[in-house]
């Protein structure tokens, strides 16, 4: 069903990678007619905005570090100045940035530093809080809005060694989602999350790709497969879906034996 986001304005965070979930979500929403404000921490966001424009979509890139609330307020003000409103918010920012060093051995909880813990929560949960808190008042005032959190199966459903900070942040994101959802549903604003499993993004590690081959489907998911679920949650068709997390993991969390 095409054109279901016609006339809407969507803000998608964490959209700087051409092979990531943020860009895929922006592409799906653009196909449905939404005007796109996309954001990342570096100037590479402008290349992604150009790619979306080449597909025929209205798209503008914005640079902001969403851990910094002053930058979040500036971002939202710039998007409102350009588009007039924000109808759809996709909180995809988090996990890693292009400035992170490669690290195949994340620290165990006993080896975790306070700084690493704080960064995991700030980047994955704090960013979602910061942007949602800045955008939501306009949605409530207009009596329509869609907020989609890009959470994870890691934290809300399962976990891995070395993922304590990330797990806590993503579980917190789903708690944030449900808490906000119950407060704003009567104002015509829905808040939900999508929980990806192993997804073949540009930052997927070889070990993660191997794990994806042990899902019931036998492969990792694609960013586009996550983008389609996000587009559904952002649509009028999902108007009665409130406070829900949709797992998109190829059935991985329902199997006891993962393979070897």
C-alpha positions in Angstrom: 0.0 0.0 0.0 1.9 3.0 -1.2 1.4 6.7 -0.4 0.2 6.0 3.2 2.7 8.6 4.6 1.9 11.2 2.1 2.0 14.7 3.7 3.8 13.4 6.8 7.2 14.5 8.0 9.5 11.8 9.4 12.6 12.3 11.5 14.9 9.3 11.4 18.0 9.3 13.7 21.1 7.2 13.1 20.7 7.2 9.3 24.3 7.9 8.3 25.2 4.5 7.0 24.0 3.5 3.5 23.8 -0.1 4.7 22.0 0.6 8.0 18.5 0.3 9.4 18.1 4.1 9.6 18.6 4.6 5.9 16.4 1.6 5.1 13.6 3.1 7.3 14.0 6.4 5.6 13.8 4.7 2.2 10.6 2.9 3.1 9.0 6.0 4.5 10.1 8.1 1.5 8.5 5.5 -0.8 5.2 6.0 1.2 5.4 9.8 0.6 6.9 11.1 3.8 9.3 14.1 3.7 12.5 12.9 5.4 14.7 14.6 8.0 17.6 12.3 8.6 20.3 12.7 11.2 23.7 11.3 12.2 26.8 12.4 14.1 28.9 13.2 11.0 28.7 15.1 7.7 28.2 11.8 5.8 24.5 12.2 6.5 24.4 14.7 3.6 25.5 11.9 1.2 22.7 9.8 2.4 20.2 12.7 2.0 21.5 13.0 -1.6 21.0 9.3 -2.2 17.4 9.6 -1.0 16.8 12.7 -3.2 18.1 10.7 -6.2 15.3 8.2 -5.5 12.8 11.0 -5.8 12.2 11.7 -2.1 12.3 15.0 -0.3 15.1 14.6 2.2 17.4 16.8 4.2 20.4 15.7 6.4 21.2 17.1 9.8 24.3 16.6 12.0 23.9 16.3 15.7 25.2 14.3 18.7 22.0 13.2 20.3 23.7 12.5 23.6 23.9 16.3 23.9 20.5 17.7 24.8 21.4 21.2 23.5 22.2 19.7 20.1 18.9 17.8 20.2 17.0 20.9 20.8 18.8 22.6 18.0 18.2 19.7 15.7 14.4 19.7 16.4 14.2 23.4 15.9 16.0 23.1 12.5 13.7 20.3 11.4 10.6 22.3 12.4 12.0 25.4 10.7 12.5 23.4 7.5 9.3 21.2 7.5 6.9 22.8 10.0 6.3 19.8 12.1 7.4 16.2 12.9 4.7 13.5 12.5 6.9 10.4 12.7 10.0 9.8 14.8 12.2 6.8 14.3 14.7 6.5 17.2 17.4 4.4 15.5 20.5 6.1 16.8 22.8 4.1 19.1 25.0 1.1 19.3 28.1 2.2 17.4 29.4 5.3 15.6 32.0 5.6 12.8 34.5 6.9 15.4 34.4 3.7 17.5 37.5 1.5 17.5 37.1 -2.0 16.3 36.6 -4.3 19.3 35.6 -7.9 18.9 36.1 -8.6 22.6 33.5 -6.4 24.5 34.2 -6.3 28.3 32.4 -8.6 30.7 30.4 -7.0 33.5 33.3 -7.4 35.9 35.7 -5.7 33.5 33.2 -3.0 32.6 34.3 0.6 33.4 31.9 3.2 34.7 32.6 5.2 31.5 31.7 2.3 29.3 28.5 1.7 31.2 27.5 5.4 31.0 28.3 5.6 27.3 26.2 2.5 26.5 23.2 4.0 28.4 23.7 7.5 27.0 24.1 6.4 23.4 21.3 3.8 23.3 18.7 4.9 25.9 19.6 8.5 26.5 19.4 9.5 22.8 15.9 8.0 22.5 14.8 9.9 25.6 16.3 13.1 24.5 14.8 13.2 21.0 11.4 11.8 22.1 11.1 14.3 24.9 11.8 17.2 22.4 9.5 15.9 19.6 6.5 14.5 21.5 4.9 17.8 22.6 4.2 18.8 19.0 2.6 15.4 18.2 0.3 15.6 21.2 -0.7 19.2 20.3 -1.6 18.1 16.8 -3.3 14.9 18.1 -1.4 12.6 15.7 2.0 11.0 15.9 4.1 7.9 15.5 7.1 7.1 17.6 9.1 4.0 16.7 12.0 2.8 18.8 14.6 0.6 17.2 15.3 -1.6 20.1 16.8 -5.1 19.9 16.2 -8.7 21.0 19.4 -8.2 23.0 18.2 -6.9 26.4 14.4 -7.2 26.2 14.4 -10.9 25.3 18.0 -12.4 25.3 21.6 -11.4 25.9 25.2 -12.2 25.2 28.4 -12.1 27.2 29.9 -8.6 27.0 26.5 -7.0 26.3 25.5 -5.8 29.8 25.4 -2.1 29.0 23.8 -2.5 25.7 21.3 -5.0 27.0 20.3 -2.7 29.9 19.9 0.2 27.6 17.7 -1.6 25.1 15.6 -3.1 27.8 15.3 0.4 29.2 14.3 1.6 25.7 11.4 -0.8 25.7 10.4 0.4 29.2 10.6 4.0 28.0 8.4 3.0 25.0 5.7 1.5 27.1 5.7 4.2 29.7 5.3 6.9 27.2 2.8 4.9 25.1 0.4 4.7 27.9 0.5 8.4 28.6 0.0 9.7 25.0 -2.2 7.1 23.3 -5.4 9.1 24.0 -3.8 12.0 22.2 -3.6 10.1 19.0 0.1 9.3 19.3 1.3 5.7 19.2 4.7 4.6 20.6 6.0 1.1 19.7 9.3 -0.6 19.1 10.9 -3.0 16.6 13.4 -5.5 18.0 15.8 -6.7 15.3 17.9 -9.9 15.7 20.9 -10.6 13.5 20.8 -8.0 10.7 23.3 -7.7 7.9 24.1 -4.0 8.3 27.4 -2.4 7.3 28.7 -2.8 10.9 27.8 -6.5 11.3 30.7 -8.5 12.6 31.7 -11.9 11.1 30.7 -13.7 14.3 27.3 -12.0 14.0 26.9 -13.1 10.4 27.7 -16.6 11.4 25.1 -16.5 14.2 22.6 -15.3 11.6 23.1 -18.5 9.6 21.8 -20.5 12.6 18.4 -18.8 12.6 15.5 -21.0 11.5 15.5 -19.0 8.2 19.2 -19.6 7.8 20.4 -16.1 7.2 20.7 -12.7 8.8 17.9 -10.3 8.1 18.3 -7.2 5.9 17.9 -3.6 7.0 15.1 -3.3 4.5 13.2 -6.0 6.3 13.4 -3.9 9.5 12.5 -0.8 7.5 9.3 -2.3 6.4 8.1 -3.1 9.9 9.0 0.5 10.9 7.0 1.9 8.0 4.0 -0.2 9.1 4.2 1.0 12.7 4.4 4.6 11.4 1.3 4.1 9.3 -2.4 4.6 9.9 -2.8 0.9 9.6 -1.1 0.5 12.9 -3.4 3.0 14.7 -4.4 0.4 17.3 -0.9 -0.9 18.0 0.2 0.7 21.2 3.1 -0.1 23.5 4.2 -3.2 21.5 7.6 -4.6 20.6 7.7 -6.5 17.3 10.5 -9.0 17.1 12.1 -9.4 13.7 14.7 -12.0 14.0 14.0 -14.9 11.7 12.6 -16.9 14.6 16.0 -17.0 16.4 14.6 -16.3 19.9 12.0 -19.1 19.7 14.5 -21.9 19.1 16.3 -23.6 22.0 19.1 -25.1 20.0 21.0 -22.5 17.9 23.4 -24.7 16.0 27.1 -24.9 16.1 
